[in-house]
């Protein structure tokens, strides 16, 4: 049985000798030191074989990772050898004891008879067939590189990550030279032509690439050849960066210039910037921030082919489409592969396409926070909370425009309401509400919108009364522990004010006590209830419209 490289060019197996010559059964020995050699697959991939984890020998195209084999003559034999790599106990190249065609190669210190090998030189006929096959392979490789170069020239100056139009002249000359190479050329000349054209492509990309333009909208799709390829980067509801084949506004980005080749990465629908890059092994979420001054600039650099770029946040590792799951993680910059390559594509989009549909329940209230400025719909009233005391929350109406990242209360009849993007700006001051466009875990005491026993209001978030026990089983005084809760994306809550003990806060637009209500009433001649009916008297606990303002009778 003969040593054969597997089709994936990484592992080796035992196999019957192929008819004629098979490149996968041909190897070269490259001397490393006396008695030591590198084993190299004699195909155009130039894979060196090195000991890997467990029982395997794997291939590497990185010359820095290749490891020499010690080739030792077996005692009492004339042309039979053992092959070892002195990097661990299990380093001998061997087949299994009952090896048959297709059996795997493994590593073992004491290789025995199944670790004895003979080197069989190619016959003159086999060598000619080998050279012909090798030449055909490298010519195909040269054509593939020519295709890459010509595609780069064709799209120069038009697509992000592509060549600048000014960088194509030298590359066109290199392509013309490569096209002069034929099967009549020596194998070494063909290999040199492949290398020369690759260097010309690299030099063209290093001369500069087309960058994203400010004000335009882009998707960022992974360029891997597996299922990740074509899937677009997006920001999920937890504030993490993932990739998906789906089209949605959360996968639209803008690039804000931060200097030559550097940009702030801005997610359009959530109104957030990439702010802290995660390194390799740090997990899914790249940190995102709403403030531009907290943004982390990313460098966009060419991957040297097919308009593919790497995106490297300052101080972090390049953005990478993780193989398991769908997370965008940090990856070491010196280990780039297709999963770290991205295509940035311009899309036709207008900010006026941004819209959020809010559902208001029968209770007539909801909370909201969005990542972009929106018009407040008709028949909807929006409030900030400016003060809380004595069991009441003072509401301050927000008129016309809901500013980005401003958490508010929304009052409206039950139904669905479209909050559409507007270029108009506004500011809301002294707002006690907090919230986020993402799911956020809140661990401190807080109040959330609810419709409980006391009607609609801000109720203290759920808490547990736990009983701790000593070792002898006696009970200690119960302790109140506030549960962390998830404030969902685009929702608002009220952090508990210092010293707050109220179980809930009712709503009162600018009135927080009966005294304030009395002042309104004394000067009023028109009073309505919430159904719009004019009344003469107000009952305790009721809510009324007095001189156009809502008051609560305590």
C-alpha positions in Angstrom: 0.0 0.0 0.0 1.2 3.5 -0.8 1.0 6.8 1.1 -1.6 9.0 -0.5 -2.8 12.6 0.2 -6.5 12.8 0.8 -8.7 15.0 -1.5 -8.9 17.8 1.0 -5.1 18.0 0.9 -4.8 17.8 4.7 -4.7 14.2 5.8 -3.0 11.0 4.5 -4.1 7.5 4.0 -2.9 4.2 2.6 -4.1 3.3 -0.8 -3.3 0.9 -3.7 -1.0 2.3 -6.3 -2.8 4.2 -8.9 -2.5 3.3 -12.6 -0.1 5.6 -14.4 0.8 8.3 -12.0 -1.4 10.2 -9.4 -0.1 13.5 -8.0 -1.6 12.6 -4.7 0.8 9.6 -4.4 3.9 11.6 -5.3 6.1 13.3 -2.7 9.3 15.2 -2.5 11.9 15.2 0.2 13.4 18.6 1.1 16.5 18.3 3.2 16.3 20.1 6.5 19.5 18.8 8.2 21.6 15.7 8.1 19.2 12.7 8.2 16.2 15.0 8.4 13.8 16.0 5.7 10.5 17.8 5.1 7.9 15.7 3.3 6.1 17.8 0.7 3.2 16.8 -1.5 4.5 17.1 -5.0 1.5 18.9 -6.4 0.9 22.6 -7.1 -0.4 23.3 -3.5 3.1 22.6 -2.0 1.7 21.2 1.2 4.2 20.2 3.9 3.2 17.5 6.3 3.5 18.0 10.0 2.4 16.3 13.1 -0.9 17.6 14.4 -3.0 16.9 17.5 -4.0 13.4 18.5 -3.1 10.7 16.0 -3.1 12.8 12.8 -0.5 14.2 10.4 -1.9 17.3 8.7 -0.7 19.5 5.9 0.4 23.1 6.1 1.2 25.6 3.4 2.9 27.8 6.0 6.6 27.2 5.8 7.0 28.4 9.4 4.9 25.5 10.6 6.6 22.6 8.7 8.4 20.1 10.9 11.2 17.8 9.6 11.0 14.0 9.7 14.0 11.9 10.8 14.4 9.2 8.2 16.3 6.2 9.7 17.3 3.0 8.0 15.7 0.0 9.7 18.3 -2.3 11.2 19.0 -5.3 8.9 17.4 -3.7 5.9 18.8 -2.0 2.9 16.0 0.3 1.6 13.5 0.2 4.4 13.1 3.2 6.7 11.2 4.7 9.6 9.9 8.3 9.6 9.6 10.2 12.9 9.0 13.8 13.9 10.6 14.5 17.3 7.9 16.7 18.7 6.1 14.4 21.0 5.9 10.7 22.0 3.5 9.8 19.2 5.4 11.0 16.1 6.0 8.0 14.0 4.3 7.8 10.6 2.5 4.5 10.5 -0.5 2.5 9.3 -2.8 0.4 11.4 -2.0 -3.2 12.2 -4.7 -4.5 9.9 -4.2 -1.8 7.3 -6.2 -2.1 4.0 -6.7 0.3 1.1 -8.3 3.5 2.5 -6.9 3.0 6.0 -5.8 6.1 7.9 -2.3 7.0 8.8 -1.6 7.6 12.5 1.2 8.7 14.8 2.9 6.3 17.2 6.2 6.2 19.0 6.8 2.4 18.5 5.7 2.0 14.9 6.6 -1.7 14.5 6.3 -3.3 11.1 3.4 -1.0 10.0 5.7 1.9 10.3 8.3 0.7 7.8 8.5 2.5 4.5 10.3 2.2 1.2 11.0 5.1 -1.2 10.1 4.2 -4.8 11.5 6.7 -7.4 9.3 7.4 -10.4 10.2 5.7 -13.6 11.1 7.8 -16.6 7.6 7.3 -18.0 5.9 8.1 -14.7 8.1 11.2 -14.3 7.0 12.5 -17.7 3.4 11.9 -16.8 3.9 13.6 -13.4 5.5 16.6 -15.0 2.7 16.9 -17.6 0.0 16.6 -14.9 1.8 19.1 -12.7 2.2 21.5 -15.6 -1.5 21.3 -16.5 -2.3 22.0 -12.8 -0.2 25.1 -12.6 -1.4 26.4 -16.0 -5.0 26.1 -14.6 -3.8 28.0 -11.6 -2.3 30.7 -13.7 -5.6 31.1 -15.7 -7.5 31.4 -12.4 -5.2 34.2 -11.3 -5.5 35.9 -14.7 -9.3 35.8 -14.2 -9.0 37.4 -10.8 -6.8 40.2 -12.2 -9.0 40.9 -15.2 -12.1 41.0 -12.9 -10.3 43.5 -10.7 -9.5 45.7 -13.7 -13.0 45.5 -15.1 -14.6 46.7 -11.9 -11.9 49.2 -10.9 -13.1 52.5 -9.4 -16.8 51.4 -9.1 -17.2 49.0 -6.1 -16.1 49.3 -2.5 -12.9 47.3 -1.9 -12.1 47.4 -5.6 -9.0 48.8 -7.3 -8.6 52.5 -8.0 -8.9 53.2 -11.7 -5.4 54.7 -11.5 -3.9 51.4 -10.3 -4.9 49.3 -13.3 -2.2 50.1 -15.9 0.6 48.2 -14.3 -1.7 45.2 -13.6 -2.9 45.1 -17.2 0.8 44.8 -18.3 1.3 42.0 -15.9 -1.8 40.2 -17.2 -0.6 40.5 -20.8 2.8 39.0 -19.8 1.0 36.1 -18.1 -1.1 35.4 -21.2 2.1 34.7 -23.1 2.8 31.7 -20.9 1.8 28.3 -22.4 2.4 24.6 -21.8 5.6 24.9 -23.9 7.2 26.9 -21.1 9.2 25.2 -18.4 7.3 24.3 -15.3 9.5 26.6 -13.2 8.7 29.5 -15.6 5.0 28.9 -15.3 5.2 28.8 -11.5 7.2 32.1 -11.6 4.5 33.7 -13.8 1.8 32.7 -11.3 3.8 34.3 -8.5 4.6 37.4 -10.5 1.0 38.0 -11.4 -0.1 37.5 -7.7 2.5 40.1 -6.7 1.2 42.5 -9.3 -2.4 42.1 -8.0 -1.2 42.7 -4.4 0.7 45.8 -5.5 -2.4 47.1 -7.3 -4.5 46.8 -4.2 -1.8 48.2 -2.0 -1.8 51.3 -4.2 -5.3 52.1 -2.9 -8.9 50.8 -2.9 -12.3 52.3 -3.3 -13.7 53.3 0.1 -17.3 53.7 1.2 -18.7 57.2 0.9 -20.3 59.2 3.7 -24.0 59.6 3.4 -24.5 56.4 1.4 -26.0 53.1 2.7 -24.3 49.7 2.6 -24.7 46.1 3.5 -21.7 44.1 4.7 -21.8 40.5 3.5 -19.4 37.7 4.3 -17.2 36.4 1.5 -16.6 32.8 2.6 -17.1 30.0 0.1 -19.3 28.0 2.5 -22.8 28.7 3.7 -21.6 31.9 5.4 -20.9 33.5 2.1 -23.4 36.3 1.1 -24.9 36.5 4.6 -25.1 40.0 5.9 -23.9 41.5 9.1 -26.6 43.0 11.3 -27.2 44.2 14.8 -29.6 42.0 16.9 -32.0 43.0 19.7 -29.3 42.2 22.3 -26.9 44.7 20.8 -24.8 41.9 19.4 -23.4 41.7 15.8 -24.5 38.6 13.8 -24.9 37.6 10.2 -28.0 36.4 8.3 -29.3 35.9 4.8 -32.4 38.0 5.7 -32.9 41.5 4.4 -33.9 44.1 7.1 -33.1 47.6 8.1 -30.9 46.4 10.9 -28.3 45.2 8.4 -27.8 48.7 6.9 -24.7 50.6 7.8 -23.1 53.9 7.1 -19.4 54.7 7.2 -18.4 58.0 8.9 -14.9 59.1 7.9 -12.3 59.0 10.7 -9.3 59.6 8.5 -7.7 57.9 5.5 -8.9 54.3 5.3 -10.6 54.6 8.7 -14.3 54.9 9.5 -16.8 54.8 12.3 -19.3 52.0 11.6 -22.8 53.2 12.1 -25.9 51.0 12.2 -28.8 52.9 10.7 -31.9 51.5 12.2 -30.6 51.4 15.8 -28.6 54.6 15.6 -25.5 53.1 17.2 -21.8 53.0 16.5 -19.3 50.2 17.0 -17.5 51.3 20.1 -15.4 48.6 21.6 -13.9 45.8 19.6 -13.8 42.3 21.0 -10.7 40.2 20.5 -10.5 36.5 19.5 -12.4 34.4 22.1 -14.2 37.3 23.7 -17.6 36.1 22.5 -20.3 37.4 20.3 -21.1 41.0 21.2 -19.1 43.9 19.8 -19.9 46.8 22.1 -22.2 49.5 20.6 -22.8 53.0 21.7 -25.2 55.8 20.8 -22.7 58.6 21.1 -20.3 59.3 18.2 -17.6 60.3 20.7 -17.5 56.8 22.0 -17.2 55.2 18.6 -14.3 53.0 17.7 -12.8 53.6 14.3 -12.4 50.6 12.0 -9.7 50.2 9.3 -10.8 48.9 5.9 -8.1 47.1 4.0 -8.1 44.9 0.9 -7.9 41.1 1.1 -6.2 41.3 -2.3 -9.0 39.7 -4.3 -12.5 40.1 -5.6 -13.3 43.4 -3.9 -13.0 41.7 -0.5 -11.9 43.7 2.6 -11.1 43.0 6.1 -12.6 45.3 8.8 -10.4 45.8 11.8 -11.6 47.9 14.8 -8.9 50.0 16.4 -7.4 48.1 19.2 -9.2 44.9 18.4 -9.2 41.9 16.0 -10.8 41.8 12.6 -14.5 41.1 12.3 -15.0 37.5 11.5 -18.1 35.3 10.7 -17.9 32.5 13.3 -18.2 29.0 11.9 -20.6 27.7 14.6 -23.7 29.9 15.1 -24.1 33.2 13.4 -22.0 35.6 15.5 -19.6 38.2 14.4 -16.5 37.9 16.6 -13.0 39.2 16.7 -10.3 37.2 15.0 -6.5 37.5 15.0 -5.4 39.7 12.2 -2.5 37.4 11.2 -4.9 34.4 10.7 -7.2 35.8 8.1 -9.3 33.5 5.9 -12.5 33.8 3.9 -14.6 34.1 7.0 -12.8 37.4 7.9 -13.4 38.7 4.4 -16.4 41.0 3.6 -18.0 42.6 0.6 -19.3 46.1 1.2 -22.2 46.8 -1.2 -24.0 50.1 -1.7 -27.8 49.8 -1.5 -30.6 52.2 -2.6 -32.1 53.4 0.6 -33.5 56.6 2.1 -33.8 57.5 5.8 -37.4 58.3 5.1 -37.9 54.5 4.7 -37.2 54.0 8.4 -40.4 53.4 10.4 -41.4 51.7 13.6 -44.9 50.3 14.3 -45.9 50.6 18.0 -48.8 48.6 19.3 -50.8 50.2 22.1 -53.0 47.8 24.2 -56.5 48.3 25.5 -54.9 50.0 28.6 -54.1 52.9 26.3 -50.4 53.3 27.2 -47.1 52.0 26.0 -43.4 53.0 26.3 -41.0 53.6 23.4 -37.4 54.5 22.5 -36.0 54.5 19.0 -32.6 55.0 17.4 -33.7 57.8 15.0 -35.9 61.0 15.1 -39.5 60.3 14.3 -42.7 62.3 13.8 -45.2 61.8 16.5 -48.4 60.3 14.9 -51.7 62.0 15.0 -54.0 60.9 17.9 -50.9 60.0 19.9 -49.6 61.9 22.9 -46.0 61.4 24.0 -44.6 62.2 27.5 -41.3 62.4 29.4 -41.3 62.0 33.1 -39.9 65.2 34.7 -40.5 64.4 38.4 -41.8 61.8 40.8 -43.0 62.3 44.3 -45.8 61.3 46.6 -46.9 58.4 44.4 -47.3 60.5 41.3 -45.2 60.9 38.2 -45.2 64.3 36.6 -45.6 64.0 32.8 -44.2 66.5 30.4 -45.6 66.4 26.9 -43.2 65.9 24.0 -44.6 67.7 20.9 -44.2 66.9 17.2 -40.8 65.1 17.2 -39.6 62.2 19.2 -35.8 62.6 19.4 -33.6 59.6 18.9 -32.7 57.6 22.0 -35.3 59.4 24.1 -37.4 57.0 26.2 -41.0 58.1 26.6 -44.5 57.1 27.6 -47.1 56.9 24.8 -50.8 57.5 25.3 -53.2 56.5 22.6 -56.3 54.5 21.9 -55.7 50.8 21.4 -54.2 50.1 17.9 -51.0 50.3 15.8 -49.2 53.6 15.2 -46.4 54.3 12.7 -43.5 56.4 14.0 -41.8 57.6 10.8 -38.3 59.0 10.4 -38.0 62.8 10.3 -35.0 65.0 9.6 -36.4 67.4 12.2 -34.5 67.5 15.5 -35.6 68.2 19.1 -34.4 67.9 22.6 -36.1 66.6 25.8 -34.6 67.8 29.0 -35.0 66.5 32.6 -36.4 63.2 31.5 -36.2 60.6 34.3 -37.1 57.6 32.1 -34.4 55.3 30.8 -34.4 52.7 28.0 -32.5 51.3 25.1 -33.0 50.2 21.5 -31.6 46.8 22.7 -32.6 44.3 25.4 -31.0 45.5 28.6 -30.8 43.7 31.9 -31.7 46.1 34.7 -30.4 44.9 38.1 -31.3 47.9 40.3 -34.7 48.7 41.6 -37.0 50.2 38.9 -40.5 50.9 37.9 -42.1 49.6 34.7 -45.3 50.4 32.9 -48.2 48.2 34.1 -52.0 48.0 34.4 -52.5 46.7 37.9 -54.9 47.0 40.8 -54.5 50.7 40.9 -54.9 51.2 37.2 -52.3 52.2 34.6 -49.0 53.5 36.1 -45.4 52.8 36.8 -45.2 49.8 39.1 -42.2 48.6 41.0 -40.5 45.8 39.1 -41.0 42.3 40.4 -39.0 41.4 43.5 -38.6 38.3 45.7 -38.9 38.0 49.4 -36.4 35.2 50.3 -36.0 33.5 53.7 -32.4 32.6 54.6 -31.8 29.8 57.1 -28.9 29.3 59.4 -27.1 26.0 59.6 -29.2 24.8 62.5 -32.4 25.3 60.5 -33.7 28.4 62.3 -35.2 31.1 60.1 -33.8 34.5 59.9 -35.6 37.7 59.0 -36.8 37.7 55.4 -34.7 39.8 53.0 -36.1 41.7 50.0 -34.1 41.1 46.8 -34.9 42.9 43.6 -34.8 40.6 40.6 -32.8 41.7 37.6 -35.3 42.0 34.7 -34.9 42.5 31.0 -36.1 45.8 29.6 -36.9 44.8 26.1 -35.7 46.5 23.0 -37.4 49.9 22.3 -39.0 50.0 25.7 -38.6 52.4 28.6 -38.5 52.1 32.4 -38.1 54.4 35.4 -35.1 53.8 37.7 -36.3 54.0 41.3 -35.6 57.5 42.7 -33.4 57.6 45.9 -35.5 56.6 48.9 -38.6 55.8 46.8 -41.0 53.4 48.6 -44.2 53.7 46.6 -45.5 50.5 45.1 -46.4 52.5 42.0 -46.6 56.0 40.5 -49.8 57.2 38.9 -49.7 59.7 36.0 -50.4 63.4 36.5 -49.4 65.8 33.8 -47.8 68.6 35.8 -50.0 68.0 38.9 -48.7 65.8 41.8 -51.0 66.6 44.7 -54.5 67.6 45.6 -53.3 71.1 46.4 -52.2 71.7 42.8 -55.6 70.3 41.6 -57.5 72.6 43.9 -55.7 75.6 42.5 -56.7 74.5 39.0 -60.3 73.9 40.0 -60.7 77.3 41.8 -60.0 79.1 38.6 -61.8 76.8 36.3 -65.3 76.9 34.8 -64.9 73.9 32.4 -64.2 70.3 33.7 -64.4 67.1 31.5 -63.9 63.5 32.4 -61.7 61.2 30.2 -64.7 60.3 28.0 -65.1 64.0 27.1 -68.2 64.6 29.2 -68.5 67.9 31.0 -69.0 67.4 34.7 -69.5 69.7 37.7 -67.8 67.7 40.5 -64.7 65.5 40.6 -64.5 62.3 42.6 -61.6 61.1 44.7 -59.2 59.0 42.6 -60.6 60.3 39.3 -58.7 61.9 36.4 -60.2 65.0 34.7 -59.4 67.6 32.1 -59.4 71.0 33.8 -58.7 74.1 31.6 -57.1 71.8 29.0 -54.8 70.0 31.5 -55.1 66.5 33.0 -55.4 66.5 36.8 -55.6 63.6 39.3 -57.7 63.9 42.4 -55.9 62.3 45.3 
